[in-house]
Amino acid sequence: MVVTSLKEPGDIFATPPRLLPAPATLGAYTGSVLGSPGVLRGLANSTIIGLATTLVTLALALPAAYGLARFRIRFANAVLLLFLVAQMIPAINVALPMFVIFSRLDMVNTYAGLVLANCSLALPLAVTVLRPYFLTVPGEVVEAARVDGCGHWSAFWRVALPVSVPGMVTVAVVSFLGAWGEFVFALSLTTREEMQPVSVVLAGLTNAFGTRWNDVMAVSAVVALPIFLAFLFLQRFVVGGLTAGATKG
């Protein structure tokens, strides 16, 4: 992908093909990324949607997972089963009903609509990953905090939350990257170009009139960069968080 993005258009289909570009050029990056308002706007939209999805997912998943782990809830197992089943539903199956609902609520072509749609995918996994961390907190420690004057929320913030930091990092990374690369909701819930995330903008670079593959690969490389950096620096937390979340329950 990177090699193709550095080639001249005429060199991409050269015979025999060249493994390395000769000469290398940054024209695709300066023209199709830095020089394209649509791509820059799509990157900004994806960043806003990804960060908001991460914050909302954590804000909802942390207390939900804590409640399912620490309180005697009558239908807790049924709720957990519902979360597991929700992860098996393809996004395309809920895109149309969600579009109808959001249309009636005037939430199409809004950040709020895209964030809520992405949270519907991220939240079940987040609760499933975070709940086992709260199960590892000894009940005696929570009760001791209650005796010292902490309420349920205070015990949650001061005692249980620090234990779940690895799980929080895992959920944050997975939620952001899921929203960053999400395409089905991004396509179905945005009809105006100024609201489209970069995944939709990238798909629009390929059309019936031809494809400039060096431009497509340049934009793809920029889109893939946050994913690469996230796993490069946070791989230990992500893998450890998912593994611990799967085994501690």
C-alpha positions in Angstrom: 0.0 0.0 0.0 2.7 2.4 1.0 4.9 1.5 -2.0 2.1 2.0 -4.4 1.3 5.4 -2.9 4.8 6.5 -3.6 4.8 5.5 -7.3 3.9 7.6 -10.3 0.6 6.5 -11.9 2.3 5.1 -14.9 4.7 3.0 -12.8 1.9 1.1 -10.9 1.2 -1.3 -13.8 4.7 -1.5 -15.1 5.9 -4.8 -16.6 7.8 -6.3 -14.9 6.6 -4.7 -11.7 9.0 -2.9 -9.5 9.1 -3.7 -5.8 10.4 -0.3 -4.8 9.3 3.0 -6.4 12.0 4.6 -8.7 11.8 7.5 -8.3 9.6 7.8 -5.2 7.2 10.7 -5.1 4.9 12.3 -2.5 2.6 13.7 -5.1 -0.3 11.5 -4.0 0.0 12.7 -0.4 0.3 16.4 -1.2 -2.5 16.2 -3.8 -5.0 13.7 -2.5 -4.5 14.1 1.2 -3.1 17.5 2.1 -4.6 19.1 -1.0 -8.0 17.5 -0.7 -10.6 19.4 1.5 -12.9 16.3 1.4 -10.2 14.0 2.8 -9.1 16.4 5.5 -12.8 17.0 6.5 -13.3 13.2 6.6 -10.3 12.7 8.8 -11.6 15.5 11.2 -15.1 13.9 11.2 -13.6 10.4 12.0 -11.5 11.8 14.8 -14.5 13.6 16.4 -16.7 10.5 16.0 -14.0 8.2 17.3 -13.2 10.2 20.4 -16.8 10.8 21.2 -17.7 7.1 20.8 -14.8 6.2 23.1 -15.9 8.6 25.8 -19.6 7.7 25.7 -18.8 4.0 25.6 -16.6 4.2 28.7 -19.1 6.5 30.5 -21.9 3.9 30.0 -19.9 0.6 30.2 -18.0 1.3 33.4 -21.0 1.7 35.7 -22.9 -1.0 33.8 -20.1 -3.5 34.2 -19.6 -2.6 37.9 -23.3 -3.0 38.6 -23.5 -6.4 36.9 -20.4 -7.5 38.8 -21.1 -6.2 42.3 -24.8 -6.1 42.8 -27.3 -9.0 43.0 -29.3 -8.3 39.9 -32.1 -10.7 39.1 -31.6 -11.0 35.4 -27.8 -10.4 35.3 -27.1 -13.6 33.3 -29.8 -12.8 30.8 -28.4 -9.3 30.3 -24.9 -10.7 29.8 -26.3 -13.2 27.3 -28.0 -10.3 25.5 -24.7 -8.5 25.3 -23.0 -11.5 23.8 -25.8 -12.0 21.2 -25.7 -8.3 20.3 -22.1 -8.7 19.2 -23.1 -11.4 16.7 -25.6 -9.2 14.8 -24.1 -7.7 11.6 -24.2 -3.9 11.5 -25.9 -4.0 8.1 -29.0 -5.7 9.7 -29.6 -2.7 12.0 -28.5 0.1 9.7 -31.9 0.4 7.9 -34.0 0.4 11.1 -31.6 2.8 12.7 -31.8 5.1 9.7 -35.6 5.2 10.0 -35.5 5.9 13.7 -32.8 8.6 13.4 -34.7 10.2 10.5 -37.7 10.7 12.7 -35.5 12.1 15.5 -33.6 14.4 13.1 -30.3 12.7 13.9 -29.3 11.8 10.4 -26.2 13.8 9.3 -25.3 14.5 12.9 -22.4 13.5 15.1 -24.8 12.4 17.8 -26.4 9.9 15.5 -23.1 8.4 14.3 -21.8 8.2 17.9 -24.9 6.4 19.2 -24.7 4.0 16.2 -21.1 3.2 16.9 -21.8 2.8 20.6 -24.4 0.2 19.8 -21.5 -1.9 18.5 -18.9 -1.0 21.1 -20.9 -1.1 24.3 -21.7 -4.9 24.4 -18.0 -5.7 24.0 -17.0 -3.0 26.5 -19.3 -4.4 29.3 -18.2 -8.0 28.5 -14.5 -7.0 28.9 -14.8 -4.7 31.9 -17.1 -6.9 34.1 -14.5 -9.5 35.0 -12.1 -6.8 36.3 -14.7 -5.6 38.8 -15.3 -9.2 39.9 -11.7 -9.4 41.0 -12.2 -6.6 43.6 -12.7 -8.4 46.9 -16.1 -7.7 48.5 -14.4 -7.1 51.8 -12.5 -4.1 50.3 -15.7 -2.6 49.0 -17.5 -3.1 52.3 -14.5 -1.6 54.2 -14.8 1.5 52.0 -18.5 1.7 52.7 -17.8 1.5 56.5 -15.4 4.4 56.1 -18.2 6.5 54.7 -18.0 5.8 50.9 -21.3 5.5 49.0 -21.7 3.2 46.1 -20.4 5.8 43.6 -17.5 6.7 45.9 -16.5 3.1 46.3 -16.8 2.7 42.5 -14.5 5.6 41.8 -11.9 5.1 44.6 -11.7 1.3 44.9 -13.0 -0.5 41.8 -12.1 1.9 39.0 -8.3 1.8 39.5 -8.4 -2.0 39.2 -10.0 -1.8 35.8 -7.4 0.5 34.1 -6.1 -2.2 31.8 -9.6 -3.0 30.7 -10.4 0.7 30.2 -7.4 1.1 27.9 -8.5 -2.0 25.9 -12.1 -0.7 25.6 -10.8 2.8 24.7 -8.6 1.5 21.9 -11.1 -1.0 20.5 -13.9 1.6 20.6 -11.9 4.3 18.9 -10.6 2.1 16.2 -14.0 0.5 15.6 -15.5 3.9 15.1 -12.5 5.1 13.0 -12.9 2.4 10.4 -16.7 1.9 10.6 -18.4 2.1 7.2 -21.9 0.8 7.2 -23.4 3.3 9.7 -21.1 6.0 8.2 -22.6 5.4 4.8 -26.2 5.0 5.7 -26.5 7.8 8.3 -24.8 10.5 6.3 -26.2 12.0 3.1 -24.2 15.2 3.2 -20.6 15.2 2.2 -19.6 17.6 5.0 -20.6 15.0 7.6 -19.1 11.9 6.0 -16.2 10.1 7.9 -13.0 9.3 6.1 -14.1 5.7 5.5 -16.9 6.9 3.2 -14.6 9.5 1.5 -12.1 6.7 0.8 -14.7 4.6 -0.8 -15.7 7.5 -3.0 -12.2 7.6 -4.6 -13.1 4.5 -6.6 -15.7 5.2 -9.2 -16.9 4.0 -12.6 -14.7 6.5 -14.4 -11.5 4.9 -13.2 -9.3 4.7 -10.1 -6.1 6.5 -9.4 -4.5 3.8 -7.3 -1.7 5.8 -5.9 -4.2 8.4 -4.6 -6.3 5.6 -3.1 -3.3 4.0 -1.4 -2.0 7.3 -0.1 -5.3 8.0 1.6 -5.5 4.4 2.8 -2.0 4.7 4.4 -3.1 7.8 6.3 -6.3 6.2 7.5 -4.3 3.1 8.6 -1.7 5.2 10.5 -3.7 5.6 13.7 -4.5 1.9 13.8 -0.8 1.0 13.3 0.4 3.5 16.0 -2.3 2.4 18.5 -1.3 -1.3 18.3 2.4 -0.4 18.1 2.3 1.4 21.5 -0.7 -0.1 23.2 -0.5 -3.7 22.0 0.5 -5.0 25.4 -2.4 -3.4 27.1 -4.9 -4.4 24.4 -3.9 -8.1 24.3 -3.5 -8.2 28.1 -6.8 -6.5 28.6 -8.7 -8.8 26.3 -7.0 -11.9 27.7 -7.6 -10.9 31.3 -11.2 -9.9 30.6 -11.8 -13.3 29.1 -10.2 -15.4 31.9 -11.0 -13.5 35.1 -14.8 -14.0 34.7 
